[in-house]
């Protein structure tokens, strides 16, 4: 039924856009973080293209009042999914005004609390429907010029699409007036409210670039937004079309559903990418940054008319993000990432039966295979022709919906390349073309070496040792040296020790991290060398190393714990939660273990982000530090809006329920839980 409804909904709207063209809207809205509601006045201008008797606006579970068409009261029907205006509409211009109230169950998320002074409110339209918080259009083909006036507590900043035209304050409230100049799809409408610190730059073309952080993260600005302006300038030049939206903003928000989201002129991204210089080595925002920025052209300026053509958004954004990274990190990096995605696609093609040109294609297919298709096309028709195609395609279809044939039509104007065969091989087949991909990858010398390394996989170490040694000592890209280390995992330590030593001597963080991760058992003879990994400027390397050393050398545990007792790690406290767990599990370590246990349990509470909570809960469960508070925090996880975290909660409760004592404990805490928690736990208890 879900898919049937989707078909009917899309069909209905495909019809409506032929009869009605919504031009612009002004929403004067107020957001209430306590009641978790949004309400306000909406003013739509639209043209009737052909006579029609009912006009529909998507609106999920909203209340409406004071509807007026061209200044006169009008009948309407509220289906709780749509606002339907019933009238004998004739061709011409019209104006519709009304008031609404919504309590969004999704799409607008209320994070934190007034008590903790950490409220954030943000939206996620794609895949969730903006119509849950603002009466709008779920059909991507209905493009509107959106303008929002947002009222909220003056303590908070408000970010929305377009330029901030006006801000005023009165009686503890502030009004933020944002304006767009060009039309866009409703799923790209956004709102972010919270306490932020803004840093402004300008692109080479004069576009204002606004980058936000929470005040507590102010010192992380440079590593978080490293190369942002450089990538903006590169992409604007590479694409050949001026940035279309006048201003570009980026805001990290807590407990965001995805890595990032390319709302028009304003990208939201996950706070896990807010990093210091050490965190940058493992968790750089660079790729997500470039990907969401590329979407401002591919997805926002031109929008795929349906899911079948989704690769025109994700494939393009993935490919242009790679081109931006190539500009920063070089050609070897670019080819290493293409090789990595080729390996993923080859493996997936064994079971994946859905090609690129299909609404139900996987993310890997839309993103990575779409990017590979563009790389092949770029190489086959040449750089000059490819750039001309992209530029003409974007300019011709600016602020409109597109399909694959629209893109192909521009290729046909500059090249006689066989697009039918290209489409069959790269867009309509589920087989990954290994022969063609390999021939393109082998243009790069580092990949040539990598292929030689991979050919040696099944040979005994004695036969390939000299070649692997030369590779580790060469200037080849670090990804090849990582592959060497990973190939040694199953070999005896004595035979590979000299190679691991060479890998450590590269001083390259990813290569050294590969060594850290490749050894669960560490020889005493290698302990001193392995201990140097604790000094690496990488929180991930330090986490792997600290645990492995603690686990392998019980007599040295106190030394390792003393060395790492002030470590915190990423903003999800990966090192701190590990340290607390190890300290609590070391019997002769003299510390206040009650205080440490309470600290670890606190990190699993609702006062922290899902990533931090999951880190803490994983360690509490693994080391069996479980009490009623821990169980309550685990149950609360099942109610979280992030599906990964709620699934983590459910899966672990199911495991605990296999233990009769844990079942009794979980049954005992039911009365202390809130309604949503009781519902989730009772459902699990009945399974």
Secondary structure in CASP SS format (residue, H / E / C, confidence):
PFRMAT SS
TARGET T0000
AUTHOR 0000-0000-0000
METHOD secondary structure of the structure
MODEL  1
X C 1.00
X H 1.00
X H 1.00
X H 1.00
X H 1.00
X H 1.00
X H 1.00
X H 1.00
X H 1.00
X H 1.00
X H 1.00
X H 1.00
X H 1.00
X H 1.00
X H 1.00
X H 1.00
X H 1.00
X H 1.00
X H 1.00
X E 1.00
X E 1.00
X E 1.00
X E 1.00
X E 1.00
X E 1.00
X E 1.00
X E 1.00
X E 1.00
X E 1.00
X E 1.00
X E 1.00
X E 1.00
X C 1.00
X C 1.00
X C 1.00
X C 1.00
X E 1.00
X E 1.00
X E 1.00
X E 1.00
X E 1.00
X E 1.00
X E 1.00
X E 1.00
X E 1.00
X E 1.00
X E 1.00
X E 1.00
X C 1.00
X C 1.00
X C 1.00
X E 1.00
X E 1.00
X E 1.00
X E 1.00
X E 1.00
X E 1.00
X E 1.00
X C 1.00
X C 1.00
X C 1.00
X E 1.00
X E 1.00
X E 1.00
X E 1.00
X E 1.00
X E 1.00
X E 1.00
X E 1.00
X C 1.00
X C 1.00
X E 1.00
X E 1.00
X C 1.00
X C 1.00
X E 1.00
X E 1.00
X E 1.00
X C 1.00
X C 1.00
X C 1.00
X E 1.00
X E 1.00
X E 1.00
X E 1.00
X E 1.00
X E 1.00
X E 1.00
X E 1.00
X C 1.00
X C 1.00
X E 1.00
X E 1.00
X E 1.00
X E 1.00
X E 1.00
X E 1.00
X E 1.00
X E 1.00
X E 1.00
X E 1.00
X E 1.00
X C 1.00
X C 1.00
X C 1.00
X C 1.00
X C 1.00
X E 1.00
X E 1.00
X E 1.00
X E 1.00
X C 1.00
X C 1.00
X C 1.00
X C 1.00
X C 1.00
X C 1.00
X C 1.00
X C 1.00
X E 1.00
X E 1.00
X E 1.00
X E 1.00
X C 1.00
X C 1.00
X C 1.00
X C 1.00
X C 1.00
X C 1.00
X H 1.00
X H 1.00
X H 1.00
X C 1.00
X C 1.00
X C 1.00
X E 1.00
X C 1.00
X C 1.00
X C 1.00
X C 1.00
X C 1.00
X C 1.00
X E 1.00
X E 1.00
X E 1.00
X E 1.00
X E 1.00
X E 1.00
X E 1.00
X E 1.00
X E 1.00
X E 1.00
X E 1.00
X C 1.00
X C 1.00
X C 1.00
X E 1.00
X E 1.00
X E 1.00
X E 1.00
X C 1.00
X C 1.00
X E 1.00
X E 1.00
X E 1.00
X E 1.00
X E 1.00
X E 1.00
X E 1.00
X E 1.00
X C 1.00
X C 1.00
X E 1.00
X E 1.00
X E 1.00
X E 1.00
X E 1.00
X E 1.00
X E 1.00
X C 1.00
X C 1.00
X C 1.00
X C 1.00
X E 1.00
X E 1.00
X H 1.00
X H 1.00
X H 1.00
X C 1.00
X C 1.00
X E 1.00
X E 1.00
X E 1.00
X E 1.00
X C 1.00
X C 1.00
X E 1.00
X E 1.00
X E 1.00
X E 1.00
X E 1.00
X E 1.00
X C 1.00
X C 1.00
X C 1.00
X C 1.00
X C 1.00
X E 1.00
X E 1.00
X E 1.00
X E 1.00
X E 1.00
X E 1.00
X C 1.00
X H 1.00
X H 1.00
X H 1.00
X H 1.00
X H 1.00
X H 1.00
X H 1.00
X H 1.00
X H 1.00
X H 1.00
X C 1.00
X C 1.00
X C 1.00
X H 1.00
X H 1.00
X H 1.00
X H 1.00
X H 1.00
X H 1.00
X H 1.00
X H 1.00
X H 1.00
X H 1.00
X H 1.00
X H 1.00
X C 1.00
X C 1.00
X C 1.00
X C 1.00
X C 1.00
X C 1.00
X C 1.00
X E 1.00
X E 1.00
X E 1.00
X E 1.00
X E 1.00
X E 1.00
X E 1.00
X C 1.00
X C 1.00
X C 1.00
X C 1.00
X C 1.00
X C 1.00
X E 1.00
X E 1.00
X C 1.00
X C 1.00
X C 1.00
X C 1.00
X E 1.00
X E 1.00
X E 1.00
X E 1.00
X E 1.00
X H 1.00
X H 1.00
X H 1.00
X C 1.00
X C 1.00
X C 1.00
X H 1.00
X H 1.00
X H 1.00
X H 1.00
X H 1.00
X H 1.00
X H 1.00
X C 1.00
X C 1.00
X H 1.00
X H 1.00
X H 1.00
X H 1.00
X H 1.00
X H 1.00
X H 1.00
X H 1.00
X H 1.00
X H 1.00
X C 1.00
X C 1.00
X E 1.00
X C 1.00
X C 1.00
X C 1.00
X E 1.00
X E 1.00
X E 1.00
X C 1.00
X C 1.00
X H 1.00
X H 1.00
X H 1.00
X C 1.00
X H 1.00
X H 1.00
X H 1.00
X H 1.00
X H 1.00
X H 1.00
X H 1.00
X H 1.00
X H 1.00
X H 1.00
X H 1.00
X H 1.00
X H 1.00
X H 1.00
X H 1.00
X H 1.00
X H 1.00
X H 1.00
X H 1.00
X C 1.00
X H 1.00
X H 1.00
X H 1.00
X H 1.00
X H 1.00
X H 1.00
X H 1.00
X H 1.00
X H 1.00
X H 1.00
X H 1.00
X H 1.00
X H 1.00
X H 1.00
X H 1.00
X H 1.00
X H 1.00
X H 1.00
X C 1.00
X C 1.00
X C 1.00
X C 1.00
X C 1.00
X C 1.00
X C 1.00
X C 1.00
X C 1.00
X C 1.00
X C 1.00
X C 1.00
X C 1.00
X C 1.00
X H 1.00
X H 1.00
X H 1.00
X H 1.00
X H 1.00
X H 1.00
X H 1.00
X H 1.00
X H 1.00
X H 1.00
X H 1.00
X H 1.00
X H 1.00
X H 1.00
X H 1.00
X H 1.00
X H 1.00
X H 1.00
X H 1.00
X C 1.00
X H 1.00
X H 1.00
X H 1.00
X H 1.00
X H 1.00
X H 1.00
X H 1.00
X H 1.00
X H 1.00
X H 1.00
X H 1.00
X H 1.00
X H 1.00
X H 1.00
X C 1.00
X C 1.00
X C 1.00
X E 1.00
X E 1.00
X E 1.00
X C 1.00
X H 1.00
X H 1.00
X H 1.00
X H 1.00
X H 1.00
X H 1.00
X H 1.00
X H 1.00
X H 1.00
X H 1.00
X H 1.00
X C 1.00
X C 1.00
X C 1.00
X C 1.00
X H 1.00
X H 1.00
X H 1.00
X H 1.00
X H 1.00
X H 1.00
X H 1.00
X H 1.00
X H 1.00
X C 1.00
X C 1.00
X C 1.00
X C 1.00
X C 1.00
X C 1.00
X H 1.00
X H 1.00
X H 1.00
X H 1.00
X H 1.00
X H 1.00
X H 1.00
X H 1.00
X C 1.00
X C 1.00
X C 1.00
X H 1.00
X H 1.00
X H 1.00
X H 1.00
X H 1.00
X H 1.00
X H 1.00
X H 1.00
X H 1.00
X H 1.00
X H 1.00
X C 1.00
X C 1.00
X C 1.00
X C 1.00
X C 1.00
X H 1.00
X H 1.00
X H 1.00
X H 1.00
X H 1.00
X H 1.00
X H 1.00
X H 1.00
X H 1.00
X H 1.00
X H 1.00
X H 1.00
X H 1.00
X C 1.00
X C 1.00
X C 1.00
X C 1.00
X H 1.00
X H 1.00
X H 1.00
X H 1.00
X H 1.00
X H 1.00
X H 1.00
X H 1.00
X H 1.00
X H 1.00
X C 1.00
X C 1.00
X C 1.00
X C 1.00
X C 1.00
X H 1.00
X H 1.00
X H 1.00
X H 1.00
X H 1.00
X H 1.00
X H 1.00
X H 1.00
X H 1.00
X H 1.00
X H 1.00
X H 1.00
X H 1.00
X C 1.00
X C 1.00
X C 1.00
X H 1.00
X H 1.00
X H 1.00
X H 1.00
X H 1.00
X H 1.00
X H 1.00
X H 1.00
X H 1.00
X H 1.00
X C 1.00
X C 1.00
X C 1.00
X C 1.00
X C 1.00
X H 1.00
X H 1.00
X H 1.00
X H 1.00
X H 1.00
X H 1.00
X H 1.00
X H 1.00
X H 1.00
X H 1.00
X H 1.00
X H 1.00
X C 1.00
X C 1.00
X C 1.00
X H 1.00
X H 1.00
X H 1.00
X H 1.00
X H 1.00
X H 1.00
X H 1.00
X H 1.00
X H 1.00
X H 1.00
X H 1.00
X H 1.00
X H 1.00
X H 1.00
X C 1.00
X H 1.00
X H 1.00
X H 1.00
X H 1.00
X H 1.00
X H 1.00
X H 1.00
X H 1.00
X H 1.00
X H 1.00
X H 1.00
X C 1.00
X C 1.00
X C 1.00
X C 1.00
X C 1.00
X C 1.00
X C 1.00
X C 1.00
X C 1.00
X H 1.00
X H 1.00
X H 1.00
X H 1.00
X H 1.00
X H 1.00
X H 1.00
X H 1.00
X H 1.00
X H 1.00
X H 1.00
X C 1.00
X C 1.00
X C 1.00
X C 1.00
X C 1.00
X C 1.00
X C 1.00
X C 1.00
X H 1.00
X H 1.00
X H 1.00
X H 1.00
X H 1.00
X H 1.00
X H 1.00
X H 1.00
X H 1.00
X H 1.00
X H 1.00
X C 1.00
X C 1.00
X C 1.00
X C 1.00
X C 1.00
X C 1.00
X H 1.00
X H 1.00
X H 1.00
X H 1.00
X H 1.00
X H 1.00
X H 1.00
X H 1.00
X H 1.00
X H 1.00
X H 1.00
X H 1.00
X H 1.00
X C 1.00
X C 1.00
X C 1.00
X C 1.00
X C 1.00
X H 1.00
X H 1.00
X H 1.00
X H 1.00
X H 1.00
X H 1.00
X H 1.00
X H 1.00
X H 1.00
X H 1.00
X C 1.00
X C 1.00
X C 1.00
X C 1.00
X C 1.00
X H 1.00
X H 1.00
X H 1.00
X H 1.00
X H 1.00
X H 1.00
X H 1.00
X H 1.00
X H 1.00
X H 1.00
X H 1.00
X H 1.00
X H 1.00
X H 1.00
X H 1.00
X C 1.00
X C 1.00
X H 1.00
X H 1.00
X H 1.00
X H 1.00
X H 1.00
X H 1.00
X H 1.00
X H 1.00
X H 1.00
X H 1.00
X H 1.00
X H 1.00
X H 1.00
X C 1.00
X C 1.00
X H 1.00
X H 1.00
X H 1.00
X H 1.00
X H 1.00
X H 1.00
X H 1.00
X H 1.00
X H 1.00
X H 1.00
X H 1.00
X H 1.00
X C 1.00
END
